[in-house]
Amino acid sequence: MNGLRFFASARFWRGALPALSLTFVLVGVFWLQPRAMSYFGLNLLFNLAVPIALATIAQMFVIAVNDLDLSIGSFVSLVACIGATWLRDTPLLGIAALLGCVAVYAALGALIYIRQLPSIVVTLGMSFVWSGCAVLLLPTPGGSAPDWIRTLVSYKPSYVPMPLLAAVALGLVVHFGLMRTSWGVLMRGVGGNEKAITRAGWSVLKLKMVMYALTAVFGILAGLTLVGLATSADANIALRYTLLSIAGVILGGGEFVGGRISPVGAVLGAMTLTLTASFLSFLRISPDWQIGAQGAVLIIVLALRAIVNRLEARR
Amino acid sequence: MRSIETFMRHHPWSWSFVAAFLTWAATAAYISGTGGLALASTALSFSTFFVMVGIGQMFVITLGPGNVDLSIPSTITLSAVVSMMVMDGSNAMILPGFLAAILVGILVGLFNYSLIRVLSIPPIIATMSSSFLVQSSAIALGRGVKIKPPAALEWVATAKLTGVPVLSLGVIALAVCMAILLNRTVYGRSVTAFGQNTRAAGLAGVPIERIRYLTYSLSAVLAAICGVFLAGFSGGSSLNMGEEYLLASIAVVVIGGSSIAGGNSNVPGIFGSALFLFLLVAMLNTFGAAAGLRLILTGLIIVGVVTFAGGRTENR
């Protein structure tokens, strides 16, 4: 009886919404193009979803502490540029640069917390810094990805396509880390109730630094995957990731305040957004409407969530 | 000396003018001769666009935390495309073109507001979602469209009277009106009250929802008007013309000394910081800095300014 009631509850529907929207778009794609329902087809459909999903998870860490990162797109671009130049030619310098990036992110977290700064403005400023570094490093599109990254991203396991495996692994690992460990509770607590965390004797400063550093780590993973798939880089390669990643987190059931996030949902959200773009091309609608369709999906899902919330409030 | 200091402390916007003047002086000294005056005139021309969108963004930011209009760049692009198509290069159609652009602004503002209201989502998400749709419409409408702006519009956007850009005179007038709107009208005071404490403002009888609606519309309409002039200024519309205005619109508000936490804004600072932003790029250009370095310094200055000014929001 309890089980049945759960399925009728608003909480269940809110949680199921990201999965339902992905299923809906996926069914649409399969219906239009049955050949997509294959190993090769799925690989093609979801290939580019992996870096977007990684960037979405990166964004999620920042959103979990009630901040917003408007620089993630230019950061991922910079990482792709580092990947296509230094990491290939002088690996040690490349690794040092990437570690430096993580340190800068942690420092940003500290700065934003200590001075109580609006994250939007700080990260917007940083987006210029990252872009500037990327332009200095790679003034014209080019470079080439290190072979080991290329081999890694084009790995083809038997039966299940790599992007799907990667998405499942990503969702589960982050879910376990953030939702099932005591560290995860602390970190989400910073977004939920900062004062409570402080009074319990934890350092919010350190926690924020860790969250920002994690954003950098996943941003780096996104950039390296992207450069592996694209084989070369340019300074603007991932600029649209900024808005896509925020949209992905929100689509996945994350909320802006209160540390309410869902790692699995975020991955599903990123996949839905990527798939929406292909859905249009299967419908033979001009790619001009791609971002429009992504916006529409976002609005529809948010509307459905508002309906669920309202039903809950009425009860 | 004391009086200057007190003045600057009480008028945070004065910093932006000092910064603008210093960058100008440094550049003018470097190029020497009459170049300095020409630079000042160019700075006035370019900064007018930053001021137009900056004022709209300022009103939105005044509403308080979470209120930011991310749809400004796409609104600029869409209104530029629509107005160029309506005007179709003829002087007689300038007025209808303008009205069409303003209509675009009103519709975007209405759409933004309804998303915030109906879906009860944070304004950042609402304006971001709508910017996806607006940008897409602009791309679909404007792809391959190459329409020259009408001669009269081009004149207004680029002409200079003894070195002073005509458009900048208009924008100064606009800024004065907006300063009066912010500080001396019921609407402006309501926006400030909204940003300081929404609940208290509501209990005191401020029509919260109407204020919010008007503010998002104002921002979108100003962005739309900016789009028309920008198209006139740069010889037509292009699909990425709005891009740099997302950061610029927020940066001029912050550098201008308005509180990013809302409830405490000023118009003059927007003018000062718009001049500063342009002059900074011009200075780095004259000194021969590479494009990348220019971006890095611009970013660092924005981060530096908020770090410096950020503490103020606490002791309010």
Interface residues (C-beta under 8 A of the other chain):
Chain A: L68 L111 R115 Q116 L117 P118 I120 V121 V122 L124 G125 M126 S127 F128 V129 W130 S131 G132 C133 A134 V135 L136 L137 P139 L243 I246 A247 I250 F256 V257 S286 D288 W289 Q290 I291 G292 A293 Q294 G295 A296 L298 I299 L302 A303 R305 A306 N309
Chain B: P65 G66 V68 L70 L115 V118 L119 S120 I121 P122 I124 I125 M128 S129 S130 S131 F132 L133 Q135 S136 S137 I139 A140 R143 L246 L247 I250 A251 V254 I260 A261 A290 A291 G292 L293 R294 L295 I296 L297 T298 G299 L300 I301 I302 V303 V306 T307 G310 G311 T313 E314
